[in-house]
Amino acid sequence: MSLLDYFRSNKKQNTAQLAKERLQIIVAHERTSRGGPDYLPQLKQDILDVIRKYVSIDPEKVTVQMDKKSDELSVLELNITFDDKK
């Protein structure tokens, strides 16, 4: 019986670790979206619309992040992964 318990407990630990990692991702995403300015989603959409005029991009491969460095300085970071196809 102890051999079966070993396999069962290992599976639970893997599931728990996976759930923990997913929760950390969700919490991090919520923190970044909650702390951002109200205009950020529209700004992201406007920038992507301009880029789409020239290059085909996959919306799933776009990340936008705004970091507040100080009271006077904020940094907007836009990362787009382009396909190698031409």
PDB file of N, CA, C and O in Angstrom, chain B, residues numbered from 101:
ATOM      1  N   MET B 101       0.800  -1.205   0.000  1.00  0.00           N
ATOM      2  CA  MET B 101       0.000   0.000   0.000  1.00  0.00           C
ATOM      3  C   MET B 101       0.841   1.267   0.000  1.00  0.00           C
ATOM      4  O   MET B 101       0.428   2.267  -0.587  1.00  0.00           O
ATOM      5  N   SER B 102       1.989   1.261   0.628  1.00  0.00           N
ATOM      6  CA  SER B 102       2.794   2.477   0.709  1.00  0.00           C
ATOM      7  C   SER B 102       3.311   2.901  -0.665  1.00  0.00           C
ATOM      8  O   SER B 102       3.524   4.088  -0.909  1.00  0.00           O
ATOM      9  N   LEU B 103       3.509   1.952  -1.544  1.00  0.00           N
ATOM     10  CA  LEU B 103       3.945   2.280  -2.896  1.00  0.00           C
ATOM     11  C   LEU B 103       2.875   3.074  -3.635  1.00  0.00           C
ATOM     12  O   LEU B 103       3.198   4.034  -4.334  1.00  0.00           O
ATOM     13  N   LEU B 104       1.619   2.696  -3.495  1.00  0.00           N
ATOM     14  CA  LEU B 104       0.524   3.425  -4.132  1.00  0.00           C
ATOM     15  C   LEU B 104       0.367   4.813  -3.518  1.00  0.00           C
ATOM     16  O   LEU B 104       0.089   5.776  -4.234  1.00  0.00           O
ATOM     17  N   ASP B 105       0.539   4.926  -2.219  1.00  0.00           N
ATOM     18  CA  ASP B 105       0.458   6.233  -1.563  1.00  0.00           C
ATOM     19  C   ASP B 105       1.543   7.175  -2.075  1.00  0.00           C
ATOM     20  O   ASP B 105       1.320   8.380  -2.194  1.00  0.00           O
ATOM     21  N   TYR B 106       2.698   6.632  -2.373  1.00  0.00           N
ATOM     22  CA  TYR B 106       3.788   7.450  -2.895  1.00  0.00           C
ATOM     23  C   TYR B 106       3.395   8.085  -4.234  1.00  0.00           C
ATOM     24  O   TYR B 106       3.626   9.274  -4.450  1.00  0.00           O
ATOM     25  N   PHE B 107       2.811   7.304  -5.113  1.00  0.00           N
ATOM     26  CA  PHE B 107       2.414   7.828  -6.410  1.00  0.00           C
ATOM     27  C   PHE B 107       1.262   8.816  -6.303  1.00  0.00           C
ATOM     28  O   PHE B 107       1.227   9.811  -7.026  1.00  0.00           O
ATOM     29  N   ARG B 108       0.338   8.553  -5.422  1.00  0.00           N
ATOM     30  CA  ARG B 108      -0.789   9.463  -5.247  1.00  0.00           C
ATOM     31  C   ARG B 108      -0.355  10.797  -4.680  1.00  0.00           C
ATOM     32  O   ARG B 108      -0.812  11.842  -5.144  1.00  0.00           O
ATOM     33  N   SER B 109       0.505  10.784  -3.703  1.00  0.00           N
ATOM     34  CA  SER B 109       0.941  12.041  -3.093  1.00  0.00           C
ATOM     35  C   SER B 109       1.777  12.865  -4.065  1.00  0.00           C
ATOM     36  O   SER B 109       1.694  14.093  -4.067  1.00  0.00           O
ATOM     37  N   ASN B 110       2.569  12.208  -4.879  1.00  0.00           N
ATOM     38  CA  ASN B 110       3.384  12.917  -5.866  1.00  0.00           C
ATOM     39  C   ASN B 110       2.496  13.619  -6.879  1.00  0.00           C
ATOM     40  O   ASN B 110       2.783  14.746  -7.282  1.00  0.00           O
ATOM     41  N   LYS B 111       1.434  12.971  -7.287  1.00  0.00           N
ATOM     42  CA  LYS B 111       0.515  13.564  -8.252  1.00  0.00           C
ATOM     43  C   LYS B 111      -0.164  14.791  -7.654  1.00  0.00           C
ATOM     44  O   LYS B 111      -0.352  15.795  -8.341  1.00  0.00           O
ATOM     45  N   LYS B 112      -0.533  14.713  -6.375  1.00  0.00           N
ATOM     46  CA  LYS B 112      -1.164  15.854  -5.720  1.00  0.00           C
ATOM     47  C   LYS B 112      -0.203  17.024  -5.616  1.00  0.00           C
ATOM     48  O   LYS B 112      -0.604  18.176  -5.784  1.00  0.00           O
ATOM     49  N   GLN B 113       1.065  16.739  -5.341  1.00  0.00           N
ATOM     50  CA  GLN B 113       2.051  17.818  -5.252  1.00  0.00           C
ATOM     51  C   GLN B 113       2.236  18.493  -6.606  1.00  0.00           C
ATOM     52  O   GLN B 113       2.345  19.717  -6.679  1.00  0.00           O
ATOM     53  N   ASN B 114       2.272  17.711  -7.666  1.00  0.00           N
ATOM     54  CA  ASN B 114       2.421  18.303  -8.998  1.00  0.00           C
ATOM     55  C   ASN B 114       1.218  19.164  -9.342  1.00  0.00           C
ATOM     56  O   ASN B 114       1.366  20.246  -9.910  1.00  0.00           O
ATOM     57  N   THR B 115       0.027  18.687  -8.999  1.00  0.00           N
ATOM     58  CA  THR B 115      -1.186  19.450  -9.265  1.00  0.00           C
ATOM     59  C   THR B 115      -1.206  20.726  -8.438  1.00  0.00           C
ATOM     60  O   THR B 115      -1.587  21.787  -8.933  1.00  0.00           O
ATOM     61  N   ALA B 116      -0.801  20.624  -7.194  1.00  0.00           N
ATOM     62  CA  ALA B 116      -0.760  21.801  -6.325  1.00  0.00           C
ATOM     63  C   ALA B 116       0.255  22.811  -6.835  1.00  0.00           C
ATOM     64  O   ALA B 116      -0.015  24.012  -6.831  1.00  0.00           O
ATOM     65  N   GLN B 117       1.395  22.354  -7.266  1.00  0.00           N
ATOM     66  CA  GLN B 117       2.424  23.260  -7.788  1.00  0.00           C
ATOM     67  C   GLN B 117       1.938  23.947  -9.060  1.00  0.00           C
ATOM     68  O   GLN B 117       2.168  25.141  -9.250  1.00  0.00           O
ATOM     69  N   LEU B 118       1.273  23.200  -9.924  1.00  0.00           N
ATOM     70  CA  LEU B 118       0.731  23.776 -11.150  1.00  0.00           C
ATOM     71  C   LEU B 118      -0.331  24.822 -10.836  1.00  0.00           C
ATOM     72  O   LEU B 118      -0.356  25.892 -11.445  1.00  0.00           O
ATOM     73  N   ALA B 119      -1.201  24.512  -9.890  1.00  0.00           N
ATOM     74  CA  ALA B 119      -2.236  25.471  -9.497  1.00  0.00           C
ATOM     75  C   ALA B 119      -1.606  26.732  -8.890  1.00  0.00           C
ATOM     76  O   ALA B 119      -2.074  27.844  -9.136  1.00  0.00           O
ATOM     77  N   LYS B 120      -0.564  26.554  -8.111  1.00  0.00           N
ATOM     78  CA  LYS B 120       0.121  27.691  -7.504  1.00  0.00           C
ATOM     79  C   LYS B 120       0.738  28.587  -8.575  1.00  0.00           C
ATOM     80  O   LYS B 120       0.624  29.810  -8.501  1.00  0.00           O
ATOM     81  N   GLU B 121       1.386  27.990  -9.564  1.00  0.00           N
ATOM     82  CA  GLU B 121       2.000  28.766 -10.637  1.00  0.00           C
ATOM     83  C   GLU B 121       0.944  29.527 -11.444  1.00  0.00           C
ATOM     84  O   GLU B 121       1.147  30.688 -11.798  1.00  0.00           O
ATOM     85  N   ARG B 122      -0.166  28.876 -11.727  1.00  0.00           N
ATOM     86  CA  ARG B 122      -1.241  29.541 -12.469  1.00  0.00           C
ATOM     87  C   ARG B 122      -1.813  30.709 -11.681  1.00  0.00           C
ATOM     88  O   ARG B 122      -2.086  31.770 -12.242  1.00  0.00           O
ATOM     89  N   LEU B 123      -1.992  30.514 -10.391  1.00  0.00           N
ATOM     90  CA  LEU B 123      -2.514  31.580  -9.546  1.00  0.00           C
ATOM     91  C   LEU B 123      -1.548  32.756  -9.502  1.00  0.00           C
ATOM     92  O   LEU B 123      -1.982  33.908  -9.519  1.00  0.00           O
ATOM     93  N   GLN B 124      -0.248  32.489  -9.447  1.00  0.00           N
ATOM     94  CA  GLN B 124       0.741  33.559  -9.447  1.00  0.00           C
ATOM     95  C   GLN B 124       0.676  34.370 -10.737  1.00  0.00           C
ATOM     96  O   GLN B 124       0.818  35.592 -10.713  1.00  0.00           O
ATOM     97  N   ILE B 125       0.462  33.696 -11.857  1.00  0.00           N
ATOM     98  CA  ILE B 125       0.345  34.391 -13.138  1.00  0.00           C
ATOM     99  C   ILE B 125      -0.895  35.273 -13.155  1.00  0.00           C
ATOM    100  O   ILE B 125      -0.847  36.415 -13.612  1.00  0.00           O
ATOM    101  N   ILE B 126      -2.002  34.738 -12.657  1.00  0.00           N
ATOM    102  CA  ILE B 126      -3.246  35.509 -12.634  1.00  0.00           C
ATOM    103  C   ILE B 126      -3.110  36.730 -11.728  1.00  0.00           C
ATOM    104  O   ILE B 126      -3.530  37.827 -12.096  1.00  0.00           O
ATOM    105  N   VAL B 127      -2.529  36.544 -10.556  1.00  0.00           N
ATOM    106  CA  VAL B 127      -2.357  37.663  -9.623  1.00  0.00           C
ATOM    107  C   VAL B 127      -1.444  38.726 -10.216  1.00  0.00           C
ATOM    108  O   VAL B 127      -1.724  39.919 -10.098  1.00  0.00           O
ATOM    109  N   ALA B 128      -0.362  38.311 -10.849  1.00  0.00           N
ATOM    110  CA  ALA B 128       0.544  39.277 -11.470  1.00  0.00           C
ATOM    111  C   ALA B 128      -0.156  40.046 -12.578  1.00  0.00           C
ATOM    112  O   ALA B 128       0.037  41.255 -12.705  1.00  0.00           O
ATOM    113  N   HIS B 129      -0.960  39.372 -13.376  1.00  0.00           N
ATOM    114  CA  HIS B 129      -1.688  40.039 -14.453  1.00  0.00           C
ATOM    115  C   HIS B 129      -2.691  41.040 -13.895  1.00  0.00           C
ATOM    116  O   HIS B 129      -2.813  42.151 -14.411  1.00  0.00           O
ATOM    117  N   GLU B 130      -3.405  40.655 -12.846  1.00  0.00           N
ATOM    118  CA  GLU B 130      -4.377  41.557 -12.229  1.00  0.00           C
ATOM    119  C   GLU B 130      -3.703  42.784 -11.632  1.00  0.00           C
ATOM    120  O   GLU B 130      -4.235  43.890 -11.722  1.00  0.00           O
ATOM    121  N   ARG B 131      -2.553  42.599 -11.032  1.00  0.00           N
ATOM    122  CA  ARG B 131      -1.833  43.729 -10.438  1.00  0.00           C
ATOM    123  C   ARG B 131      -1.423  44.739 -11.501  1.00  0.00           C
ATOM    124  O   ARG B 131      -1.535  45.947 -11.295  1.00  0.00           O
ATOM    125  N   THR B 132      -0.951  44.242 -12.629  1.00  0.00           N
ATOM    126  CA  THR B 132      -0.516  45.166 -13.676  1.00  0.00           C
ATOM    127  C   THR B 132      -1.691  45.870 -14.326  1.00  0.00           C
ATOM    128  O   THR B 132      -1.592  47.052 -14.656  1.00  0.00           O
ATOM    129  N   SER B 133      -2.802  45.169 -14.517  1.00  0.00           N
ATOM    130  CA  SER B 133      -3.938  45.808 -15.178  1.00  0.00           C
ATOM    131  C   SER B 133      -4.676  46.758 -14.236  1.00  0.00           C
ATOM    132  O   SER B 133      -5.235  47.760 -14.683  1.00  0.00           O
ATOM    133  N   ARG B 134      -4.683  46.457 -12.956  1.00  0.00           N
ATOM    134  CA  ARG B 134      -5.389  47.306 -11.995  1.00  0.00           C
ATOM    135  C   ARG B 134      -4.637  48.615 -11.750  1.00  0.00           C
ATOM    136  O   ARG B 134      -5.255  49.661 -11.552  1.00  0.00           O
ATOM    137  N   GLY B 135      -3.325  48.557 -11.762  1.00  0.00           N
ATOM    138  CA  GLY B 135      -2.537  49.747 -11.459  1.00  0.00           C
ATOM    139  C   GLY B 135      -2.321  50.660 -12.649  1.00  0.00           C
ATOM    140  O   GLY B 135      -1.780  51.754 -12.489  1.00  0.00           O
ATOM    141  N   GLY B 136      -2.726  50.247 -13.829  1.00  0.00           N
ATOM    142  CA  GLY B 136      -2.489  51.032 -15.025  1.00  0.00           C
ATOM    143  C   GLY B 136      -3.512  52.126 -15.216  1.00  0.00           C
ATOM    144  O   GLY B 136      -4.591  52.088 -14.624  1.00  0.00           O
ATOM    145  N   PRO B 137      -3.179  53.092 -16.033  1.00  0.00           N
ATOM    146  CA  PRO B 137      -4.121  54.180 -16.321  1.00  0.00           C
ATOM    147  C   PRO B 137      -5.312  53.688 -17.138  1.00  0.00           C
ATOM    148  O   PRO B 137      -5.248  52.642 -17.783  1.00  0.00           O
ATOM    149  N   ASP B 138      -6.390  54.452 -17.102  1.00  0.00           N
ATOM    150  CA  ASP B 138      -7.618  54.067 -17.799  1.00  0.00           C
ATOM    151  C   ASP B 138      -7.468  54.052 -19.314  1.00  0.00           C
ATOM    152  O   ASP B 138      -8.163  53.305 -20.003  1.00  0.00           O
ATOM    153  N   TYR B 139      -6.578  54.860 -19.824  1.00  0.00           N
ATOM    154  CA  TYR B 139      -6.421  54.970 -21.270  1.00  0.00           C
ATOM    155  C   TYR B 139      -5.523  53.881 -21.865  1.00  0.00           C
ATOM    156  O   TYR B 139      -5.400  53.794 -23.086  1.00  0.00           O
ATOM    157  N   LEU B 140      -4.906  53.064 -21.044  1.00  0.00           N
ATOM    158  CA  LEU B 140      -3.941  52.084 -21.547  1.00  0.00           C
ATOM    159  C   LEU B 140      -4.538  51.089 -22.545  1.00  0.00           C
ATOM    160  O   LEU B 140      -3.904  50.844 -23.572  1.00  0.00           O
ATOM    161  N   PRO B 141      -5.701  50.507 -22.313  1.00  0.00           N
ATOM    162  CA  PRO B 141      -6.253  49.581 -23.331  1.00  0.00           C
ATOM    163  C   PRO B 141      -6.503  50.257 -24.687  1.00  0.00           C
ATOM    164  O   PRO B 141      -6.241  49.659 -25.730  1.00  0.00           O
ATOM    165  N   GLN B 142      -7.003  51.485 -24.679  1.00  0.00           N
ATOM    166  CA  GLN B 142      -7.244  52.187 -25.937  1.00  0.00           C
ATOM    167  C   GLN B 142      -5.930  52.558 -26.616  1.00  0.00           C
ATOM    168  O   GLN B 142      -5.824  52.498 -27.841  1.00  0.00           O
ATOM    169  N   LEU B 143      -4.934  52.938 -25.825  1.00  0.00           N
ATOM    170  CA  LEU B 143      -3.614  53.255 -26.370  1.00  0.00           C
ATOM    171  C   LEU B 143      -3.016  52.015 -27.032  1.00  0.00           C
ATOM    172  O   LEU B 143      -2.466  52.099 -28.130  1.00  0.00           O
ATOM    173  N   LYS B 144      -3.123  50.880 -26.373  1.00  0.00           N
ATOM    174  CA  LYS B 144      -2.629  49.629 -26.943  1.00  0.00           C
ATOM    175  C   LYS B 144      -3.319  49.341 -28.271  1.00  0.00           C
ATOM    176  O   LYS B 144      -2.661  48.988 -29.250  1.00  0.00           O
ATOM    177  N   GLN B 145      -4.630  49.487 -28.308  1.00  0.00           N
ATOM    178  CA  GLN B 145      -5.381  49.214 -29.534  1.00  0.00           C
ATOM    179  C   GLN B 145      -4.978  50.164 -30.658  1.00  0.00           C
ATOM    180  O   GLN B 145      -4.815  49.734 -31.800  1.00  0.00           O
ATOM    181  N   ASP B 146      -4.816  51.441 -30.350  1.00  0.00           N
ATOM    182  CA  ASP B 146      -4.412  52.419 -31.368  1.00  0.00           C
ATOM    183  C   ASP B 146      -3.034  52.098 -31.936  1.00  0.00           C
ATOM    184  O   ASP B 146      -2.826  52.179 -33.147  1.00  0.00           O
ATOM    185  N   ILE B 147      -2.096  51.737 -31.069  1.00  0.00           N
ATOM    186  CA  ILE B 147      -0.744  51.404 -31.534  1.00  0.00           C
ATOM    187  C   ILE B 147      -0.784  50.159 -32.422  1.00  0.00           C
ATOM    188  O   ILE B 147      -0.128  50.111 -33.462  1.00  0.00           O
ATOM    189  N   LEU B 148      -1.553  49.157 -32.005  1.00  0.00           N
ATOM    190  CA  LEU B 148      -1.648  47.934 -32.812  1.00  0.00           C
ATOM    191  C   LEU B 148      -2.315  48.189 -34.153  1.00  0.00           C
ATOM    192  O   LEU B 148      -1.934  47.580 -35.153  1.00  0.00           O
ATOM    193  N   ASP B 149      -3.298  49.073 -34.196  1.00  0.00           N
ATOM    194  CA  ASP B 149      -3.945  49.411 -35.470  1.00  0.00           C
ATOM    195  C   ASP B 149      -2.960  50.040 -36.437  1.00  0.00           C
ATOM    196  O   ASP B 149      -2.985  49.740 -37.630  1.00  0.00           O
ATOM    197  N   VAL B 150      -2.099  50.901 -35.942  1.00  0.00           N
ATOM    198  CA  VAL B 150      -1.090  51.533 -36.800  1.00  0.00           C
ATOM    199  C   VAL B 150      -0.093  50.496 -37.303  1.00  0.00           C
ATOM    200  O   VAL B 150       0.267  50.511 -38.480  1.00  0.00           O
ATOM    201  N   ILE B 151       0.354  49.602 -36.439  1.00  0.00           N
ATOM    202  CA  ILE B 151       1.323  48.576 -36.841  1.00  0.00           C
ATOM    203  C   ILE B 151       0.703  47.626 -37.863  1.00  0.00           C
ATOM    204  O   ILE B 151       1.385  47.176 -38.784  1.00  0.00           O
ATOM    205  N   ARG B 152      -0.590  47.318 -37.708  1.00  0.00           N
ATOM    206  CA  ARG B 152      -1.268  46.407 -38.645  1.00  0.00           C
ATOM    207  C   ARG B 152      -1.377  46.984 -40.048  1.00  0.00           C
ATOM    208  O   ARG B 152      -1.568  46.232 -41.003  1.00  0.00           O
ATOM    209  N   LYS B 153      -1.262  48.292 -40.196  1.00  0.00           N
ATOM    210  CA  LYS B 153      -1.286  48.883 -41.535  1.00  0.00           C
ATOM    211  C   LYS B 153      -0.091  48.414 -42.353  1.00  0.00           C
ATOM    212  O   LYS B 153      -0.155  48.366 -43.581  1.00  0.00           O
ATOM    213  N   TYR B 154       0.997  48.067 -41.673  1.00  0.00           N
ATOM    214  CA  TYR B 154       2.234  47.729 -42.370  1.00  0.00           C
ATOM    215  C   TYR B 154       2.635  46.262 -42.240  1.00  0.00           C
ATOM    216  O   TYR B 154       3.278  45.708 -43.132  1.00  0.00           O
ATOM    217  N   VAL B 155       2.252  45.631 -41.119  1.00  0.00           N
ATOM    218  CA  VAL B 155       2.701  44.262 -40.855  1.00  0.00           C
ATOM    219  C   VAL B 155       1.542  43.468 -40.266  1.00  0.00           C
ATOM    220  O   VAL B 155       0.767  43.981 -39.459  1.00  0.00           O
ATOM    221  N   SER B 156       1.437  42.214 -40.679  1.00  0.00           N
ATOM    222  CA  SER B 156       0.437  41.329 -40.095  1.00  0.00           C
ATOM    223  C   SER B 156       0.971  40.794 -38.761  1.00  0.00           C
ATOM    224  O   SER B 156       2.060  40.222 -38.704  1.00  0.00           O
ATOM    225  N   ILE B 157       0.192  40.985 -37.690  1.00  0.00           N
ATOM    226  CA  ILE B 157       0.624  40.524 -36.375  1.00  0.00           C
ATOM    227  C   ILE B 157      -0.475  39.700 -35.724  1.00  0.00           C
ATOM    228  O   ILE B 157      -1.660  39.870 -36.008  1.00  0.00           O
ATOM    229  N   ASP B 158      -0.051  38.808 -34.847  1.00  0.00           N
ATOM    230  CA  ASP B 158      -0.965  37.973 -34.080  1.00  0.00           C
ATOM    231  C   ASP B 158      -1.208  38.650 -32.731  1.00  0.00           C
ATOM    232  O   ASP B 158      -0.254  38.868 -31.984  1.00  0.00           O
ATOM    233  N   PRO B 159      -2.456  38.989 -32.398  1.00  0.00           N
ATOM    234  CA  PRO B 159      -2.737  39.668 -31.124  1.00  0.00           C
ATOM    235  C   PRO B 159      -2.291  38.874 -29.903  1.00  0.00           C
ATOM    236  O   PRO B 159      -2.048  39.455 -28.845  1.00  0.00           O
ATOM    237  N   GLU B 160      -2.182  37.562 -30.033  1.00  0.00           N
ATOM    238  CA  GLU B 160      -1.745  36.722 -28.917  1.00  0.00           C
ATOM    239  C   GLU B 160      -0.249  36.906 -28.635  1.00  0.00           C
ATOM    240  O   GLU B 160       0.226  36.559 -27.554  1.00  0.00           O
ATOM    241  N   LYS B 161       0.479  37.444 -29.593  1.00  0.00           N
ATOM    242  CA  LYS B 161       1.928  37.606 -29.439  1.00  0.00           C
ATOM    243  C   LYS B 161       2.305  39.046 -29.097  1.00  0.00           C
ATOM    244  O   LYS B 161       3.426  39.481 -29.362  1.00  0.00           O
ATOM    245  N   VAL B 162       1.374  39.769 -28.516  1.00  0.00           N
ATOM    246  CA  VAL B 162       1.609  41.163 -28.146  1.00  0.00           C
ATOM    247  C   VAL B 162       1.463  41.303 -26.637  1.00  0.00           C
ATOM    248  O   VAL B 162       0.475  40.861 -26.050  1.00  0.00           O
ATOM    249  N   THR B 163       2.459  41.922 -26.023  1.00  0.00           N
ATOM    250  CA  THR B 163       2.370  42.227 -24.596  1.00  0.00           C
ATOM    251  C   THR B 163       2.632  43.707 -24.391  1.00  0.00           C
ATOM    252  O   THR B 163       3.530  44.287 -25.000  1.00  0.00           O
ATOM    253  N   VAL B 164       1.831  44.304 -23.524  1.00  0.00           N
ATOM    254  CA  VAL B 164       1.976  45.715 -23.197  1.00  0.00           C
ATOM    255  C   VAL B 164       2.104  45.826 -21.689  1.00  0.00           C
ATOM    256  O   VAL B 164       1.327  45.237 -20.938  1.00  0.00           O
ATOM    257  N   GLN B 165       3.093  46.589 -21.262  1.00  0.00           N
ATOM    258  CA  GLN B 165       3.306  46.750 -19.829  1.00  0.00           C
ATOM    259  C   GLN B 165       3.703  48.194 -19.553  1.00  0.00           C
ATOM    260  O   GLN B 165       4.506  48.784 -20.276  1.00  0.00           O
ATOM    261  N   MET B 166       3.132  48.744 -18.503  1.00  0.00           N
ATOM    262  CA  MET B 166       3.494  50.090 -18.100  1.00  0.00           C
ATOM    263  C   MET B 166       4.100  50.019 -16.706  1.00  0.00           C
ATOM    264  O   MET B 166       3.469  49.532 -15.768  1.00  0.00           O
ATOM    265  N   ASP B 167       5.321  50.507 -16.580  1.00  0.00           N
ATOM    266  CA  ASP B 167       6.010  50.532 -15.298  1.00  0.00           C
ATOM    267  C   ASP B 167       6.166  51.974 -14.846  1.00  0.00           C
ATOM    268  O   ASP B 167       6.569  52.845 -15.618  1.00  0.00           O
ATOM    269  N   LYS B 168       5.847  52.203 -13.613  1.00  0.00           N
ATOM    270  CA  LYS B 168       6.003  53.540 -13.049  1.00  0.00           C
ATOM    271  C   LYS B 168       7.335  53.566 -12.309  1.00  0.00           C
ATOM    272  O   LYS B 168       7.481  52.943 -11.257  1.00  0.00           O
ATOM    273  N   LYS B 169       8.295  54.284 -12.858  1.00  0.00           N
ATOM    274  CA  LYS B 169       9.628  54.354 -12.273  1.00  0.00           C
ATOM    275  C   LYS B 169       9.679  55.324 -11.105  1.00  0.00           C
ATOM    276  O   LYS B 169      10.390  55.095 -10.126  1.00  0.00           O
ATOM    277  N   SER B 170       8.932  56.393 -11.210  1.00  0.00           N
ATOM    278  CA  SER B 170       8.862  57.390 -10.139  1.00  0.00           C
ATOM    279  C   SER B 170       7.564  58.166 -10.332  1.00  0.00           C
ATOM    280  O   SER B 170       6.764  57.835 -11.207  1.00  0.00           O
ATOM    281  N   ASP B 171       7.356  59.197  -9.518  1.00  0.00           N
ATOM    282  CA  ASP B 171       6.150  60.012  -9.662  1.00  0.00           C
ATOM    283  C   ASP B 171       6.123  60.755 -10.987  1.00  0.00           C
ATOM    284  O   ASP B 171       5.052  61.088 -11.495  1.00  0.00           O
ATOM    285  N   GLU B 172       7.288  61.015 -11.543  1.00  0.00           N
ATOM    286  CA  GLU B 172       7.386  61.812 -12.766  1.00  0.00           C
ATOM    287  C   GLU B 172       7.676  60.983 -14.012  1.00  0.00           C
ATOM    288  O   GLU B 172       7.597  61.499 -15.127  1.00  0.00           O
ATOM    289  N   LEU B 173       8.010  59.703 -13.840  1.00  0.00           N
ATOM    290  CA  LEU B 173       8.455  58.909 -14.981  1.00  0.00           C
ATOM    291  C   LEU B 173       7.727  57.569 -15.052  1.00  0.00           C
ATOM    292  O   LEU B 173       7.749  56.784 -14.104  1.00  0.00           O
ATOM    293  N   SER B 174       7.085  57.323 -16.189  1.00  0.00           N
ATOM    294  CA  SER B 174       6.452  56.034 -16.471  1.00  0.00           C
ATOM    295  C   SER B 174       7.018  55.512 -17.782  1.00  0.00           C
ATOM    296  O   SER B 174       7.320  56.288 -18.689  1.00  0.00           O
ATOM    297  N   VAL B 175       7.160  54.196 -17.877  1.00  0.00           N
ATOM    298  CA  VAL B 175       7.709  53.577 -19.077  1.00  0.00           C
ATOM    299  C   VAL B 175       6.669  52.630 -19.656  1.00  0.00           C
ATOM    300  O   VAL B 175       6.177  51.736 -18.969  1.00  0.00           O
ATOM    301  N   LEU B 176       6.342  52.834 -20.923  1.00  0.00           N
ATOM    302  CA  LEU B 176       5.418  51.959 -21.639  1.00  0.00           C
ATOM    303  C   LEU B 176       6.246  51.016 -22.496  1.00  0.00           C
ATOM    304  O   LEU B 176       7.022  51.452 -23.348  1.00  0.00           O
ATOM    305  N   GLU B 177       6.073  49.716 -22.262  1.00  0.00           N
ATOM    306  CA  GLU B 177       6.829  48.706 -22.996  1.00  0.00           C
ATOM    307  C   GLU B 177       5.869  47.883 -23.834  1.00  0.00           C
ATOM    308  O   GLU B 177       4.901  47.326 -23.315  1.00  0.00           O
ATOM    309  N   LEU B 178       6.136  47.805 -25.130  1.00  0.00           N
ATOM    310  CA  LEU B 178       5.306  47.059 -26.070  1.00  0.00           C
ATOM    311  C   LEU B 178       6.187  46.030 -26.754  1.00  0.00           C
ATOM    312  O   LEU B 178       7.141  46.391 -27.443  1.00  0.00           O
ATOM    313  N   ASN B 179       5.880  44.757 -26.571  1.00  0.00           N
ATOM    314  CA  ASN B 179       6.643  43.675 -27.190  1.00  0.00           C
ATOM    315  C   ASN B 179       5.751  42.930 -28.171  1.00  0.00           C
ATOM    316  O   ASN B 179       4.663  42.472 -27.822  1.00  0.00           O
ATOM    317  N   ILE B 180       6.235  42.818 -29.407  1.00  0.00           N
ATOM    318  CA  ILE B 180       5.499  42.111 -30.448  1.00  0.00           C
ATOM    319  C   ILE B 180       6.427  41.067 -31.053  1.00  0.00           C
ATOM    320  O   ILE B 180       7.544  41.384 -31.461  1.00  0.00           O
ATOM    321  N   THR B 181       5.963  39.823 -31.111  1.00  0.00           N
ATOM    322  CA  THR B 181       6.718  38.771 -31.740  1.00  0.00           C
ATOM    323  C   THR B 181       6.208  38.616 -33.170  1.00  0.00           C
ATOM    324  O   THR B 181       5.046  38.277 -33.395  1.00  0.00           O
ATOM    325  N   PHE B 182       7.099  38.872 -34.137  1.00  0.00           N
ATOM    326  CA  PHE B 182       6.727  38.794 -35.541  1.00  0.00           C
ATOM    327  C   PHE B 182       7.026  37.398 -36.078  1.00  0.00           C
ATOM    328  O   PHE B 182       7.974  36.745 -35.641  1.00  0.00           O
ATOM    329  N   ASP B 183       6.213  36.950 -37.024  1.00  0.00           N
ATOM    330  CA  ASP B 183       6.480  35.682 -37.706  1.00  0.00           C
ATOM    331  C   ASP B 183       7.631  35.876 -38.680  1.00  0.00           C
ATOM    332  O   ASP B 183       7.860  36.981 -39.172  1.00  0.00           O
ATOM    333  N   ASP B 184       8.353  34.797 -38.955  1.00  0.00           N
ATOM    334  CA  ASP B 184       9.464  34.862 -39.905  1.00  0.00           C
ATOM    335  C   ASP B 184       8.993  34.831 -41.352  1.00  0.00           C
ATOM    336  O   ASP B 184       9.791  35.029 -42.269  1.00  0.00           O
ATOM    337  N   LYS B 185       7.701  34.583 -41.564  1.00  0.00           N
ATOM    338  CA  LYS B 185       7.157  34.515 -42.924  1.00  0.00           C
ATOM    339  C   LYS B 185       7.188  35.880 -43.569  1.00  0.00           C
ATOM    340  O   LYS B 185       7.003  36.898 -42.902  1.00  0.00           O
ATOM    341  N   LYS B 186       7.419  35.900 -44.856  1.00  0.00           N
ATOM    342  CA  LYS B 186       7.424  37.178 -45.588  1.00  0.00           C
ATOM    343  C   LYS B 186       6.417  37.151 -46.688  1.00  0.00           C
ATOM    344  O   LYS B 186       6.271  38.134 -47.416  1.00  0.00           O
TER     345      LYS B 186
END
